[in-house]
Amino acid sequence: MEACSDVAMRTLCYEQGAALTYIEMIRAYALTKKKQRFLEKLDPSPNIRQGLQLAAVKVNELKKTLVMIKTKQQEQDPRFIHIETIDLNLGCPSPGLISEGGGPALIKRANRVKELFETLRSTWEGPVSAKMRLGMTQMEKEKKIYLKILNVAEEVGMDWITVHPKTVKDPSRDPIDLRALQECVENTSTPIIGNGLVTDEASAQTVLKTGVKGIMIARAAVADPFIFKRLKYYEETGKKLQQPTKQEYEQAFKRYLELANQAKIPQYYIEYHTRMFQLKINNQWDHFHSPKTMEQWT
Ligand SMILES: Cc1cc2nc3c(=O)[nH]c(=O)nc-3n(C[C@H](O)[C@H](O)[C@H](O)COP(=O)(O)O)c2cc1C
């Protein structure tokens, strides 16, 4: 999550049972151009599992970036080692990225996406995936352009595709389209991960019923990293753990600050999470209550 998933937050989620965490989206070309602002977002930890999400429009820029990451890994550069998997962004609603033809603007370009997937597959030795929406608009969704992306993903042998079953134009408070998510699952042998509005055991079960192989959680994890532990417990026992107490949220916040200080992460991440934890501690959290970054992403 852009401006959120610093190493301290990812570690906290991992300690609470998240199977895999992601470093926030970075433009592929920003890495090869060695833009400091983006390089400092690369903070993989040896103690947790994590992937990196790249936004790329051109095949050569993606290839160059992947080769650079691999070279840096061989040189044991701490900013690059421990990145296990690479994800391609086909969902970011940022007008800047869309105007460059990236993120969800690529969903209607199945041929280009196929080339990008092939580049990922042939250049990166670990797992490769993409995260996509159903299209930019309702009209694109109705044309089912997302199914074409799933076809090419299957042809290329992508390891999984995460689907956030909404278009860019859908208001953030609208529910996710579970039928479209199920349609994705039924139309491909590529494992589908479902994403959107999972906040508790009931919403997780609703998404799992579509047949997805896993769930990706964004907003609910930001202020409530215990969600992974609760969902795992429910999966294993069919029973619910109690909601975390105010004291437990306070302890989680303390742990976050401890990890953030150890890792010396930039101050803006700490300020963001402090606001989020305060909301949860004071019982004022609402899935949609959010600073600007959240509004623009969902
Ligand atoms: C602050 C913020 C930052 C986000 N950054 C990213 C990102 O870097 N890459 C991405 O694929 N999605 C990003 N998203 C979208 C989420 O991954 C997710 O698709 C969306 O929030 C819906 O899931 P949720 O209901 O679990 O939050 C971001 C969302 C928010 C709120």
The ligand as a MOL file (V3000), in Angstrom:
LIG
                    3D

  0  0  0     0  0            999 V3000
M  V30 BEGIN CTAB
M  V30 COUNTS 31 33 0 0 0
M  V30 BEGIN ATOM
M  V30 1 C -3.6430 4.0220 1.1450 0
M  V30 2 C -3.7600 2.9570 0.1180 0
M  V30 3 C -2.6620 2.6290 -0.6640 0
M  V30 4 C -2.7670 1.6300 -1.6230 0
M  V30 5 N -1.6780 1.2980 -2.3520 0
M  V30 6 C -1.7550 0.2720 -3.2460 0
M  V30 7 C -0.6080 -0.1530 -3.9830 0
M  V30 8 O 0.5130 0.3800 -3.8360 0
M  V30 9 N -0.7770 -1.1710 -4.8740 0
M  V30 10 C -2.0030 -1.7950 -5.0520 0
M  V30 11 O -2.1140 -2.7270 -5.8600 0
M  V30 12 N -3.0830 -1.4020 -4.3740 0
M  V30 13 C -2.9920 -0.4030 -3.4830 0
M  V30 14 N -4.1060 -0.0400 -2.7740 0
M  V30 15 C -5.3970 -0.7240 -3.0120 0
M  V30 16 C -5.5390 -1.9090 -2.0700 0
M  V30 17 O -4.5090 -2.8480 -2.3440 0
M  V30 18 C -6.8870 -2.6180 -2.2180 0
M  V30 19 O -7.0620 -3.0440 -3.5360 0
M  V30 20 C -8.0830 -1.7440 -1.8320 0
M  V30 21 O -7.7950 -0.9250 -0.7130 0
M  V30 22 C -9.2840 -2.6210 -1.5100 0
M  V30 23 O -8.9740 -3.5740 -0.5190 0
M  V30 24 P -9.3570 -3.3540 1.0460 0
M  V30 25 O -10.8460 -3.2040 1.1070 0
M  V30 26 O -8.8280 -4.5930 1.7380 0
M  V30 27 O -8.6980 -2.0970 1.4880 0
M  V30 28 C -3.9990 0.9460 -1.8120 0
M  V30 29 C -5.0870 1.2770 -1.0000 0
M  V30 30 C -4.9860 2.2600 -0.0500 0
M  V30 31 C -6.1700 2.5620 0.7870 0
M  V30 END ATOM
M  V30 BEGIN BOND
M  V30 1 1 1 2
M  V30 2 1 2 3
M  V30 3 2 2 30
M  V30 4 2 3 4
M  V30 5 1 4 5
M  V30 6 1 4 28
M  V30 7 2 5 6
M  V30 8 1 6 7
M  V30 9 1 6 13
M  V30 10 2 7 8
M  V30 11 1 7 9
M  V30 12 1 9 10
M  V30 13 2 10 11
M  V30 14 1 10 12
M  V30 15 2 12 13
M  V30 16 1 13 14
M  V30 17 1 14 15
M  V30 18 1 14 28
M  V30 19 1 15 16
M  V30 20 1 16 17
M  V30 21 1 16 18
M  V30 22 1 18 19
M  V30 23 1 18 20
M  V30 24 1 20 21
M  V30 25 1 20 22
M  V30 26 1 22 23
M  V30 27 1 23 24
M  V30 28 2 24 25
M  V30 29 1 24 26
M  V30 30 1 24 27
M  V30 31 2 28 29
M  V30 32 1 29 30
M  V30 33 1 30 31
M  V30 END BOND
M  V30 END CTAB
M  END
